[in-house]
């Protein structure tokens, strides 16, 4: 996969976008690799020649969830809310050829820029759409989607519209019986935002799990947690096994252990 022409390979590029500023930085010593910052927050790490490489640990965790939840060779109908540089859509396109994906981003100019900077798969393999994910999720048919990924931020927080009962109800509606919802939740101890979000998800998905750095769950640092929602049971044992093999080891909580983490007092 080739890279489209842009500035000198050794230079960072900063451009205005609809919501602020996007900055594309080369990774030192790796002329094929770039980090995309949106309004000062690292949003994607892209290696042009290797779409299977996912440097951000939470994206690696998400890829391992996909490989655990869906049989090898299964093609996906995926919706990504929060497109940024489309690192996970690129991975899915390479790992599961024939998948059809839609990536939605609130920033119309960013959607144009990532098409310019990165040689992304074309529609129907990957359709890019500018719009509000909380509204766009309503456009998909009941049970038509196998994977919904919510990875959208305003600064370092998830937009309020993507944490509402209405949003989770729509995500649950569009997922098929064996579908998976993945949410990237950035939080810090005592994990109030995460617990509130999980309590709301519990109202719409029969089965939940989380994947996170063990130290974060013990209350030591800020970081990303991957929240899973599904209509069908999740294989927490298989998930835990694959997370122990990853480059960034993660813990999995599900069932009664997760219920205890959420607690009875969490309120949306």
Secondary structure, DSSP 4 states (H G I P E B T S, - for coil): -PPPP-S-TT--EEEEETTEEEEEEEETTEEEEEEEEETTEEEEEEETT-TT---SHHHHHHHHHHHHHS-TT---EEEEES-TT-HHHHHHHHHSTT-EEEEEES-HHHHHHHHHHS-PPPTTTEEEEES-HHHHGGGSPTT-EEEEEE---BTTB--GGGSSHHHHHHHHHHEEEEEEEEEEEEE-TT-HHHHHHHHHHTTT-SEEEEEE-HHHHTT---EEEEEEEESSPP-HHHHHHHHHSSSS--EEEEHHHHHHHH-TT---
